[in-house]
Amino acid sequence: MNTETADSLGGASQTPPAPSILMGIQYVKSVEFQVLGAPAIYSRVTERPHLGVSVDVRAHQMGENQPNFEVELILRCQGHLPAQREGEEIVPLFDVNLIYAGIFTLQHATAETFETLLLIEAPRLLYPAARNMLATLCREAGFLPVIMQQIDFAALWRNRRAVG
């Protein structure tokens, strides 16, 4: 039997609420897909393209003294065929630039938790839809869908901070 009681009005200590992030709407902010050398390039594609992918995250406050932020997940993917012989150039196939964004509201955030919520947690929530969009764009352009593995946004954030 629990004999402890707490006085909710008389100054019992309460732990502060944990910082959290709420996602509102998410959307494609910008997309550009270029098929390089179309239509002739399609006759050269006989294997899965090699890919180069870069990822970035940006966040900005939507208004002064507001808890709402727009977070952008920027994906750039370039597909190419490898050189068949020594000295031969790679054959570029496509170039995709996708900015997938969302509106987020911070609750009980402190200066210490701002960056981790906006640059780690928010892109983690956006990533599944952005990854699906990239795969669909490639498939609809006539290529095999780009299948990306999960991204460690915490490591991305740490590397970015280390660079300065």
Summary of the structure (lengths in Angstrom):
residues: 164
radius of gyration: 22.4
end to end distance: 55.2
largest distance: 81.0
contacts: 411
relative contact order: 0.22
helix: 26%
strand: 36%
